[in-house]
Structures are given as C-alpha cells and as structure tokens.
Amino acid sequence: MLDARKQVYRQSGITYYRPWVFLITDGGPTDSWRHAASLVHAGDNDERKNFSFFAVGVQGANMEILAQISRRSPLKLDGLRFRNLFA
C-alpha cells in the first residue's frame, strides 16, 4: 500500500517524507509473523528508507515478539497517553 501511494505521489510530482508505520497491539501475533517481520526489516532500513516502523505495546502486549518484528526497540504505551508517544 505504501509503495502504491508513493508511486501516485511521484507521478503527480508531489514531494513526500518517509512514511511512518505504527503497529499498536495489546497482545501478540495469532498467525505466522516472521515473513512480515522480514519485510519490516527490509523496508525500515537506513539505506532503502522505504518507511519508518514503530512497534507499540499497550497493557498485555508481547514485547519480546514486538522486539523481533521491529528494528527499533518497541515502545510501551502508558494507558492512553498517545501524545507522549510522539514527543
């Protein structure tokens, strides 16, 4: 989806910044997630710069798996303090 949107921007001559992708969860994967994690690692790469990926866990999230999905350390959201997440 990101690649398609960026292509539309390019074709329209619209400049854009690297998109941010957030995964916010209160649990853990219920399906096969390792392939998706490899795509995240490939896309959120300093050389390719396709996107920046952020994993966020709320109460009950499996932070160990989030750490494997994201290249950055997962963030722990305190209650509903979304504003602090972006500070």
N, CA, C and O atoms as CSV, one atom per row, in Angstrom:
chain,resi,resn,atom,element,x,y,z
A,1,MET,N,N,0.820,-1.194,0.000
A,1,MET,CA,C,0.000,0.000,0.000
A,1,MET,C,C,0.866,1.261,0.000
A,1,MET,O,O,0.563,2.245,-0.675
A,2,LEU,N,N,1.946,1.205,0.771
A,2,LEU,CA,C,2.829,2.367,0.817
A,2,LEU,C,C,3.494,2.614,-0.531
A,2,LEU,O,O,3.579,3.752,-0.994
A,3,ASP,N,N,3.961,1.545,-1.151
A,3,ASP,CA,C,4.615,1.700,-2.454
A,3,ASP,C,C,3.652,2.278,-3.490
A,3,ASP,O,O,4.037,3.134,-4.287
A,4,ALA,N,N,2.415,1.818,-3.483
A,4,ALA,CA,C,1.418,2.333,-4.433
A,4,ALA,C,C,1.150,3.816,-4.193
A,4,ALA,O,O,1.065,4.588,-5.147
A,5,ARG,N,N,1.018,4.218,-2.944
A,5,ARG,CA,C,0.758,5.625,-2.627
A,5,ARG,C,C,1.951,6.490,-3.013
A,5,ARG,O,O,1.773,7.578,-3.561
A,6,LYS,N,N,3.158,6.022,-2.736
A,6,LYS,CA,C,4.345,6.792,-3.097
A,6,LYS,C,C,4.462,6.926,-4.613
A,6,LYS,O,O,4.909,7.960,-5.109
A,7,GLN,N,N,4.067,5.894,-5.349
A,7,GLN,CA,C,4.084,5.961,-6.809
A,7,GLN,C,C,3.124,7.033,-7.313
A,7,GLN,O,O,3.452,7.775,-8.239
A,8,VAL,N,N,1.942,7.118,-6.709
A,8,VAL,CA,C,0.981,8.169,-7.075
A,8,VAL,C,C,1.587,9.544,-6.815
A,8,VAL,O,O,1.459,10.448,-7.640
A,9,TYR,N,N,2.239,9.698,-5.680
A,9,TYR,CA,C,2.885,10.982,-5.377
A,9,TYR,C,C,3.950,11.315,-6.419
A,9,TYR,O,O,4.020,12.442,-6.909
A,10,ARG,N,N,4.776,10.326,-6.752
A,10,ARG,CA,C,5.835,10.565,-7.753
A,10,ARG,C,C,5.239,10.984,-9.092
A,10,ARG,O,O,5.696,11.944,-9.713
A,11,GLN,N,N,4.220,10.258,-9.529
A,11,GLN,CA,C,3.588,10.554,-10.825
A,11,GLN,C,C,2.941,11.935,-10.832
A,11,GLN,O,O,2.845,12.578,-11.877
A,12,SER,N,N,2.504,12.382,-9.669
A,12,SER,CA,C,1.840,13.680,-9.563
A,12,SER,C,C,2.810,14.799,-9.239
A,12,SER,O,O,2.410,15.959,-9.146
A,13,GLY,N,N,4.085,14.464,-9.064
A,13,GLY,CA,C,5.091,15.472,-8.752
A,13,GLY,C,C,4.979,16.006,-7.330
A,13,GLY,O,O,5.407,17.126,-7.051
A,14,ILE,N,N,4.411,15.222,-6.441
A,14,ILE,CA,C,4.237,15.636,-5.045
A,14,ILE,C,C,5.414,15.112,-4.236
A,14,ILE,O,O,5.717,13.919,-4.266
A,15,THR,N,N,6.068,15.997,-3.521
A,15,THR,CA,C,7.162,15.564,-2.648
A,15,THR,C,C,6.569,14.998,-1.366
A,15,THR,O,O,5.473,15.381,-0.956
A,16,TYR,N,N,7.294,14.093,-0.743
A,16,TYR,CA,C,6.815,13.463,0.481
A,16,TYR,C,C,8.001,13.065,1.339
A,16,TYR,O,O,9.131,12.948,0.865
A,17,TYR,N,N,7.713,12.864,2.601
A,17,TYR,CA,C,8.712,12.377,3.548
A,17,TYR,C,C,8.562,10.868,3.688
A,17,TYR,O,O,7.581,10.282,3.231
A,18,ARG,N,N,9.528,10.264,4.310
A,18,ARG,CA,C,9.458,8.824,4.561
A,18,ARG,C,C,8.246,8.544,5.460
A,18,ARG,O,O,8.129,9.126,6.539
A,19,PRO,N,N,7.355,7.667,5.025
A,19,PRO,CA,C,6.167,7.369,5.839
A,19,PRO,C,C,6.520,6.681,7.148
A,19,PRO,O,O,7.508,5.954,7.244
A,20,TRP,N,N,5.695,6.925,8.141
A,20,TRP,CA,C,5.786,6.242,9.419
A,20,TRP,C,C,4.701,5.179,9.467
A,20,TRP,O,O,3.550,5.442,9.120
A,21,VAL,N,N,5.065,3.984,9.896
A,21,VAL,CA,C,4.108,2.891,10.062
A,21,VAL,C,C,4.119,2.493,11.534
A,21,VAL,O,O,5.172,2.206,12.102
A,22,PHE,N,N,2.932,2.479,12.146
A,22,PHE,CA,C,2.803,2.107,13.551
A,22,PHE,C,C,2.019,0.815,13.681
A,22,PHE,O,O,0.963,0.651,13.068
A,23,LEU,N,N,2.538,-0.092,14.476
A,23,LEU,CA,C,1.832,-1.296,14.887
A,23,LEU,C,C,1.545,-1.117,16.372
A,23,LEU,O,O,2.463,-1.071,17.191
A,24,ILE,N,N,0.264,-1.016,16.711
A,24,ILE,CA,C,-0.139,-0.861,18.106
A,24,ILE,C,C,-0.944,-2.098,18.484
A,24,ILE,O,O,-1.943,-2.420,17.841
A,25,THR,N,N,-0.501,-2.789,19.533
A,25,THR,CA,C,-1.139,-4.050,19.893
A,25,THR,C,C,-1.234,-4.221,21.398
A,25,THR,O,O,-0.449,-3.661,22.163
A,26,ASP,N,N,-2.219,-5.012,21.800
A,26,ASP,CA,C,-2.369,-5.363,23.207
A,26,ASP,C,C,-2.136,-6.857,23.416
A,26,ASP,O,O,-2.502,-7.402,24.457
A,27,GLY,N,N,-1.541,-7.506,22.454
A,27,GLY,CA,C,-1.318,-8.949,22.557
A,27,GLY,C,C,-0.091,-9.366,21.780
A,27,GLY,O,O,0.979,-8.767,21.887
A,28,GLY,N,N,-0.278,-10.411,20.996
A,28,GLY,CA,C,0.788,-10.937,20.168
A,28,GLY,C,C,0.188,-11.518,18.903
A,28,GLY,O,O,-1.033,-11.633,18.798
A,29,PRO,N,N,1.010,-11.883,17.951
A,29,PRO,CA,C,0.511,-12.439,16.697
A,29,PRO,C,C,-0.263,-13.735,16.920
A,29,PRO,O,O,0.052,-14.527,17.808
A,30,THR,N,N,-1.269,-13.923,16.101
A,30,THR,CA,C,-2.053,-15.162,16.144
A,30,THR,C,C,-1.843,-15.969,14.869
A,30,THR,O,O,-2.514,-16.976,14.646
A,31,ASP,N,N,-0.915,-15.525,14.042
A,31,ASP,CA,C,-0.621,-16.224,12.798
A,31,ASP,C,C,0.887,-16.211,12.571
A,31,ASP,O,O,1.651,-15.837,13.462
A,32,SER,N,N,1.305,-16.612,11.399
A,32,SER,CA,C,2.722,-16.617,11.048
A,32,SER,C,C,3.176,-15.176,10.813
A,32,SER,O,O,2.647,-14.500,9.931
A,33,TRP,N,N,4.141,-14.705,11.584
A,33,TRP,CA,C,4.544,-13.304,11.527
A,33,TRP,C,C,5.994,-13.096,11.081
A,33,TRP,O,O,6.401,-11.959,10.844
A,34,ARG,N,N,6.751,-14.134,10.967
A,34,ARG,CA,C,8.187,-13.965,10.663
A,34,ARG,C,C,8.441,-13.390,9.272
A,34,ARG,O,O,9.372,-12.604,9.096
A,35,HIS,N,N,7.628,-13.769,8.277
A,35,HIS,CA,C,7.805,-13.202,6.938
A,35,HIS,C,C,7.491,-11.702,6.953
A,35,HIS,O,O,8.207,-10.904,6.349
A,36,ALA,N,N,6.418,-11.333,7.646
A,36,ALA,CA,C,6.078,-9.914,7.765
A,36,ALA,C,C,7.205,-9.151,8.460
A,36,ALA,O,O,7.535,-8.030,8.071
A,37,ALA,N,N,7.790,-9.760,9.484
A,37,ALA,CA,C,8.902,-9.118,10.189
A,37,ALA,C,C,10.089,-8.904,9.261
A,37,ALA,O,O,10.757,-7.873,9.338
A,38,SER,N,N,10.359,-9.869,8.383
A,38,SER,CA,C,11.477,-9.698,7.445
A,38,SER,C,C,11.192,-8.555,6.464
A,38,SER,O,O,12.109,-7.833,6.073
A,39,LEU,N,N,9.934,-8.390,6.067
A,39,LEU,CA,C,9.574,-7.267,5.193
A,39,LEU,C,C,9.717,-5.937,5.924
A,39,LEU,O,O,10.137,-4.942,5.333
A,40,VAL,N,N,9.369,-5.919,7.196
A,40,VAL,CA,C,9.538,-4.710,8.005
A,40,VAL,C,C,11.013,-4.361,8.097
A,40,VAL,O,O,11.384,-3.201,7.915
A,41,HIS,N,N,11.855,-5.341,8.374
A,41,HIS,CA,C,13.295,-5.085,8.491
A,41,HIS,C,C,13.876,-4.593,7.162
A,41,HIS,O,O,14.742,-3.719,7.147
A,42,ALA,N,N,13.406,-5.149,6.065
A,42,ALA,CA,C,13.911,-4.720,4.753
A,42,ALA,C,C,13.460,-3.307,4.415
A,42,ALA,O,O,14.236,-2.525,3.866
A,43,GLY,N,N,12.226,-2.974,4.733
A,43,GLY,CA,C,11.696,-1.654,4.389
A,43,GLY,C,C,12.166,-0.555,5.311
A,43,GLY,O,O,12.363,0.580,4.878
A,44,ASP,N,N,12.350,-0.880,6.588
A,44,ASP,CA,C,12.810,0.100,7.570
A,44,ASP,C,C,14.315,-0.054,7.709
A,44,ASP,O,O,14.830,-0.493,8.737
A,45,ASN,N,N,14.986,0.314,6.660
A,45,ASN,CA,C,16.420,0.098,6.527
A,45,ASN,C,C,17.041,1.446,6.199
A,45,ASN,O,O,16.500,2.187,5.378
A,46,ASP,N,N,18.161,1.776,6.818
A,46,ASP,CA,C,18.784,3.088,6.627
A,46,ASP,C,C,19.173,3.360,5.182
A,46,ASP,O,O,19.214,4.518,4.766
A,47,GLU,N,N,19.458,2.324,4.415
A,47,GLU,CA,C,19.853,2.522,3.018
A,47,GLU,C,C,18.632,2.681,2.109
A,47,GLU,O,O,18.599,3.574,1.262
A,48,ARG,N,N,17.636,1.822,2.284
A,48,ARG,CA,C,16.457,1.844,1.413
A,48,ARG,C,C,15.497,2.970,1.771
A,48,ARG,O,O,14.922,3.603,0.885
A,49,LYS,N,N,15.321,3.224,3.064
A,49,LYS,CA,C,14.478,4.317,3.550
A,49,LYS,C,C,13.058,4.280,2.998
A,49,LYS,O,O,12.492,5.328,2.686
A,50,ASN,N,N,12.471,3.082,2.872
A,50,ASN,CA,C,11.108,2.974,2.368
A,50,ASN,C,C,10.091,3.507,3.363
A,50,ASN,O,O,9.120,4.155,2.973
A,51,PHE,N,N,10.307,3.238,4.653
A,51,PHE,CA,C,9.408,3.712,5.696
A,51,PHE,C,C,10.112,3.580,7.035
A,51,PHE,O,O,11.154,2.935,7.147
A,52,SER,N,N,9.526,4.203,8.045
A,52,SER,CA,C,9.996,4.044,9.421
A,52,SER,C,C,8.919,3.285,10.178
A,52,SER,O,O,7.754,3.685,10.170
A,53,PHE,N,N,9.295,2.198,10.828
A,53,PHE,CA,C,8.344,1.323,11.504
A,53,PHE,C,C,8.502,1.441,13.007
A,53,PHE,O,O,9.616,1.411,13.530
A,54,PHE,N,N,7.378,1.574,13.700
A,54,PHE,CA,C,7.371,1.682,15.146
A,54,PHE,C,C,6.390,0.664,15.719
A,54,PHE,O,O,5.218,0.651,15.343
A,55,ALA,N,N,6.859,-0.178,16.618
A,55,ALA,CA,C,6.004,-1.141,17.303
A,55,ALA,C,C,5.674,-0.563,18.678
A,55,ALA,O,O,6.558,-0.126,19.414
A,56,VAL,N,N,4.390,-0.571,19.004
A,56,VAL,CA,C,3.922,-0.009,20.267
A,56,VAL,C,C,3.070,-1.052,20.973
A,56,VAL,O,O,2.137,-1.605,20.390
A,57,GLY,N,N,3.391,-1.311,22.211
A,57,GLY,CA,C,2.619,-2.259,23.002
A,57,GLY,C,C,1.858,-1.554,24.098
A,57,GLY,O,O,2.402,-0.694,24.792
A,58,VAL,N,N,0.602,-1.914,24.255
A,58,VAL,CA,C,-0.181,-1.450,25.397
A,58,VAL,C,C,-0.256,-2.602,26.387
A,58,VAL,O,O,0.340,-3.654,26.152
A,59,GLN,N,N,-0.967,-2.426,27.476
A,59,GLN,CA,C,-1.026,-3.454,28.512
A,59,GLN,C,C,-1.387,-4.811,27.917
A,59,GLN,O,O,-2.384,-4.940,27.207
A,60,GLY,N,N,-0.572,-5.816,28.210
A,60,GLY,CA,C,-0.804,-7.172,27.723
A,60,GLY,C,C,-0.047,-7.522,26.452
A,60,GLY,O,O,-0.104,-8.666,26.000
A,61,ALA,N,N,0.658,-6.566,25.869
A,61,ALA,CA,C,1.381,-6.813,24.619
A,61,ALA,C,C,2.587,-7.720,24.854
A,61,ALA,O,O,3.214,-7.670,25.912
A,62,ASN,N,N,2.901,-8.536,23.875
A,62,ASN,CA,C,4.076,-9.395,23.924
A,62,ASN,C,C,5.267,-8.585,23.405
A,62,ASN,O,O,5.538,-8.557,22.204
A,63,MET,N,N,5.960,-7.937,24.316
A,63,MET,CA,C,7.054,-7.037,23.948
A,63,MET,C,C,8.242,-7.790,23.348
A,63,MET,O,O,8.991,-7.223,22.552
A,64,GLU,N,N,8.423,-9.054,23.717
A,64,GLU,CA,C,9.523,-9.842,23.161
A,64,GLU,C,C,9.327,-10.068,21.666
A,64,GLU,O,O,10.275,-9.944,20.890
A,65,ILE,N,N,8.117,-10.394,21.262
A,65,ILE,CA,C,7.857,-10.583,19.829
A,65,ILE,C,C,7.902,-9.249,19.101
A,65,ILE,O,O,8.416,-9.177,17.984
A,66,LEU,N,N,7.374,-8.189,19.709
A,66,LEU,CA,C,7.453,-6.865,19.075
A,66,LEU,C,C,8.908,-6.481,18.817
A,66,LEU,O,O,9.216,-5.867,17.795
A,67,ALA,N,N,9.798,-6.837,19.731
A,67,ALA,CA,C,11.221,-6.538,19.557
A,67,ALA,C,C,11.805,-7.299,18.372
A,67,ALA,O,O,12.762,-6.833,17.755
A,68,GLN,N,N,11.251,-8.450,18.047
A,68,GLN,CA,C,11.729,-9.215,16.900
A,68,GLN,C,C,11.157,-8.685,15.586
A,68,GLN,O,O,11.777,-8.821,14.532
A,69,ILE,N,N,9.982,-8.087,15.655
A,69,ILE,CA,C,9.346,-7.559,14.444
A,69,ILE,C,C,9.970,-6.236,14.032
A,69,ILE,O,O,10.178,-5.994,12.843
A,70,SER,N,N,10.265,-5.393,14.982
A,70,SER,CA,C,10.754,-4.042,14.709
A,70,SER,C,C,12.272,-3.968,14.805
A,70,SER,O,O,12.888,-4.686,15.593
A,71,ARG,N,N,12.868,-3.100,14.003
A,71,ARG,CA,C,14.311,-2.852,14.115
A,71,ARG,C,C,14.611,-1.990,15.332
A,71,ARG,O,O,15.695,-2.081,15.906
A,72,ARG,N,N,13.657,-1.155,15.728
A,72,ARG,CA,C,13.802,-0.309,16.913
A,72,ARG,C,C,13.219,-1.041,18.117
A,72,ARG,O,O,12.412,-1.958,17.963
A,73,SER,N,N,13.623,-0.640,19.290
A,73,SER,CA,C,13.018,-1.199,20.498
A,73,SER,C,C,11.542,-0.817,20.530
A,73,SER,O,O,11.190,0.332,20.262
A,74,PRO,N,N,10.679,-1.778,20.858
A,74,PRO,CA,C,9.260,-1.434,20.921
A,74,PRO,C,C,8.997,-0.444,22.047
A,74,PRO,O,O,9.681,-0.440,23.070
A,75,LEU,N,N,8.003,0.382,21.834
A,75,LEU,CA,C,7.621,1.383,22.822
A,75,LEU,C,C,6.465,0.845,23.652
A,75,LEU,O,O,5.586,0.162,23.125
A,76,LYS,N,N,6.461,1.145,24.934
A,76,LYS,CA,C,5.383,0.724,25.815
A,76,LYS,C,C,4.499,1.940,26.072
A,76,LYS,O,O,4.956,2.941,26.624
A,77,LEU,N,N,3.234,1.850,25.671
A,77,LEU,CA,C,2.301,2.951,25.858
A,77,LEU,C,C,1.724,2.880,27.261
A,77,LEU,O,O,1.239,1.833,27.691
A,78,ASP,N,N,1.777,3.986,27.964
A,78,ASP,CA,C,1.256,4.075,29.321
A,78,ASP,C,C,-0.192,4.545,29.263
A,78,ASP,O,O,-0.457,5.731,29.064
A,79,GLY,N,N,-1.123,3.619,29.436
A,79,GLY,CA,C,-2.546,3.970,29.376
A,79,GLY,C,C,-2.920,4.482,27.999
A,79,GLY,O,O,-2.655,3.830,26.989
A,80,LEU,N,N,-3.539,5.654,27.966
A,80,LEU,CA,C,-3.943,6.268,26.689
A,80,LEU,C,C,-3.119,7.506,26.383
A,80,LEU,O,O,-3.625,8.441,25.763
A,81,ARG,N,N,-1.889,7.531,26.793
A,81,ARG,CA,C,-1.020,8.705,26.612
A,81,ARG,C,C,-0.375,8.714,25.226
A,81,ARG,O,O,0.847,8.647,25.095
A,82,PHE,N,N,-1.211,8.799,24.205
A,82,PHE,CA,C,-0.709,8.798,22.825
A,82,PHE,C,C,0.128,10.046,22.548
A,82,PHE,O,O,1.085,9.977,21.777
A,83,ARG,N,N,-0.200,11.156,23.141
A,83,ARG,CA,C,0.550,12.390,22.922
A,83,ARG,C,C,2.015,12.195,23.312
A,83,ARG,O,O,2.912,12.660,22.609
A,84,ASN,N,N,2.258,11.508,24.430
A,84,ASN,CA,C,3.631,11.257,24.870
A,84,ASN,C,C,4.374,10.369,23.890
A,84,ASN,O,O,5.595,10.467,23.768
A,85,LEU,N,N,3.660,9.511,23.197
A,85,LEU,CA,C,4.271,8.608,22.234
A,85,LEU,C,C,4.997,9.387,21.127
A,85,LEU,O,O,6.034,8.945,20.631
A,86,PHE,N,N,4.453,10.533,20.748
A,86,PHE,CA,C,5.001,11.302,19.643
A,86,PHE,C,C,5.942,12.415,20.091
A,86,PHE,O,O,6.488,13.143,19.263
A,87,ALA,N,N,6.128,12.546,21.398
A,87,ALA,CA,C,7.003,13.622,21.916
A,87,ALA,C,C,8.462,13.239,21.700
A,87,ALA,O,O,9.360,13.999,22.061
